[in-house]
Amino acid sequence: MTRTTNFQGWMLLVGLLLGVLAGGWFAPATGQISWGRGKERKPMLPNPYTFNVPRDTLLDAIRQVLSDRELVLDEKLSAEKPGRLVTKPVIFTRGALTSGANLEFIARRPGGGNFTWVRGRYALQLEALPLDPQRTQLTVYARIEGEYQTETGGVWVECPSKGVKENEILEAIIKHLNGES
């Protein structure tokens, strides 16, 4: 009697397994995990970007956007050239587990996987050039740096920007000038 019960149990298990596999093959595609497929990426804005506002209006908008984002202006560097605003560096990531990935998202990391990145920071430089009394061209530069540890302490290394931070600021300025917040 136990041999028959064992055989019936195995047959039931095989039947359930086949049912699950067949159900997975015929399941609708909408129930599958997409892993980011189908998401549209917005195109990057041109940098430099031309605004249809006077330079003073644009500079006021930039100051407001930087203030809203809690980015502090470096008054000394900003005063050296009219129409240029420079922020103080901001640490945007900390920790050996996340810093490398966060840096890779916005910049190209020199040294690839050879370093254990522990922090990342960036500073912005915005230059407003008047084209005529009613149009201003704005160029945004981001200086991105990653820090890795050595036996003697931390070393900051400049990482070439991918344009992510520059695009974020341009989008925020455009929204501000259009009355969106």
Stockholm file with secondary structure:
# STOCKHOLM 1.0

chainA/1-181         MTRTTNFQGWMLLVGLLLGVLAGGWFAPATGQISWGRGKERKPMLPNPYTFNVPRDTLLDAIRQVLSDRELVLDEKLSAEKPGRLVTKPVIFTRGALTSGANLEFIARRPGGGNFTWVRGRYALQLEALPLDPQRTQLTVYARIEGEYQTETGGVWVECPSKGVKENEILEAIIKHLNGES
#=GR chainA/1-181 SS CHHHHHHHHHHHHHHHHHHHHHHHHSSCGGGSCCTTTTCCCCCCCCSSEEESSCHHHHHHHHHHHHHHTTCCBCHHHHHTSTTEEEBCCEEEEESTTTHHHHHHHHBCCTTGGGSCEEEEEEEEEEEEEEEETTEEEEEEEEEEEEEEEETTEEEEEEECBCSHHHHHHHHHHHHHHTTCC
#=GC SS_cons         CHHHHHHHHHHHHHHHHHHHHHHHHSSCGGGSCCTTTTCCCCCCCCSSEEESSCHHHHHHHHHHHHHHTTCCBCHHHHHTSTTEEEBCCEEEEESTTTHHHHHHHHBCCTTGGGSCEEEEEEEEEEEEEEEETTEEEEEEEEEEEEEEEETTEEEEEEECBCSHHHHHHHHHHHHHHTTCC
//
